[in-house]
Amino acid sequence: MSISDIPLRTLDDAPTTLRNLTAGRAALIVNVASRCGLTPQYAGLVKLHQEYGPRGFTVIGMPCNQFADQEPGTAEEIREFCAANYGVDFPLLAKADVNGPDRHPLYAELTRTPDADGEAGDVQWNFEKFLVDREGAVAGRFRPRTEPDDPGLASAVEKLL
């Protein structure tokens, strides 16, 4: 099974897949949190989504509460926070684990991908980013402190469009 076909749930608890969410677009999958020092990255993610969206790109956020309980909210609280504070207009998935024995199957696959230093494995913290091409292959991994406007990330996105 391709990662494009792994069953997912939207923040509204509707069933979906990456294939349905991206419809042949490249994507950046990010584990997100509302109460993290990196939460301001939402603004940059919205900008990426808006800037590259017309060219076949989307950002997808997966809320995760595994890192210092920084995403404790309900789906409604997450949606409200994201809309009110950052104008999030990209798809958000249901809250899920990205590490450990209950790791979501999507992240079981994503975390096999090494970062620029050749390191694969567990997600380090909130806002780790995985770039996926139009066919659903993982094309890059960017650690949490890589800002959405990082030139290396922008270059990697451009190569997929």
N, C-alpha and C positions, 0 to 999 in steps of 0.2 A: 504494500500500500504506500502510495506517495504521501508526503506530509499534506498535500493539497486535499486529501480525502479523509484525514483524521477527523472524527466527529468532534465538534466544538459546540459551545452554547454561547449565545450572545448575552450581553448584560441583562437583557429582557427575558432571558431563559429560553429563547427560541433555538432550535437545533440549526446548525449550519456547518460549513467547512471552509477552509481557506479558499478552495476553488470557488465557492459561492460568494465569498466576501471580496475576492480579488478579480474574478471574471477575467483572468488572463493578464492581470496587471502585476507589476513588481510590488513588493511590500516590505515594510519594516515592521517587525513584530517586537514589541517592547513590553516588559513586565513593569507595570506602573503602580504608583502609590500616592495617596493624597497628603500624607503627613511626613514627608521625607525632605531632607535638605536638598534633594535633587528634583523635587516636585516642580520647580520652575521650568524644568525641561519640557513640560507640557506645552509651553508657549512656542518653543522651537519645533516641537513635533507638529503642532497645528500649522506652523508656517511651512514646514516641509511638505505636509499633506496638501496644502493649498497651492504651493509653488509647483510641485511636480505632478499633482493629481491630473491636470489636463493632458499630461504626456504619458499617462498609464502607470501611476504609482499611488499607493495608499499606505497609510500608517494604520496599524492595528494594535490596540492596547489590551493587555491582559492584567487586570488588577491582581495583586498578590499581597498577602498579609504575612509572609514568612520572615520578613526582615524587620525586627524590632516592632512588630505590630503596627506598622505604619500605613496599613490599609484596612482598618477595622470596620469600615462602614458597610451598610447594606447596598444592594444594587442601586436603589433609589438615591441614597446619600452620595454614592460615587458619581452617578449621572449628574445630580444637581451640582456637586462640587466642581466637576469638570466643565460643565456648561457655564456656570456662574463666574468662575475664576479664570478660565482659559478659553472659553468658546470652543471646546473640543467638538469637532465635526467629523472625526474619523471613527470607525467602528471600535467599540469596546466589547470585550468578551466577558463572560462570567468569571468571577474571582476564582483563582485556582493556585495550586502549589506548583512551583517551578523547579524545586529540588526535593530530594528525599523519597521515601517509599510511596508517597501519594502524588508524586510528580505527574503533572498532566502528560498524556502520551505525546502531545505536540512538543513539549519541552524535553521529553526523553529523546526525541530525534534531534531537536535543535542543539542541545548541549553536546552532541557528538562533534559539532563543528568547532575547530580551533579558532582562536583569535589571531591577531597579527603576530603575536609572539609564539604561536604554535601550541597554545594551551587550550584544551577542550575541557569538558567537565562542568561542574555545577556553576550556576549563575552566581555571580559575586554579590550582587545587591540589586536594589530597585533600579530600573531604567537601563538594564542591559539590552542591547539591540541586536537583532538578527535580520539580515537582509536576505530576502528570498526573491529569486528571479521569476519571470512570467510562467515558467513551467513548474514552479514549486520546489526548485533546488535551492538549498541554502548557499548563498553567494558571499557571505561575510558575517563576521561577528564583531561587535563593538562593545567594549566594556562600559559600565555605568557612567564613568566620568567623561566619556566621549559625548560632547554636546551635540545636539541635533544640527547645529550650523558648522560643525567641524569640516574643514576642507576635504579630509580623507573620506569622510562619510558621504559628502556631496559628490565627490568624484566616483565613488563606488555606485551610488544611485544613478548618476549620469550614464555609466557604462551599461546599465541594464535597460535604459529607455531607448 
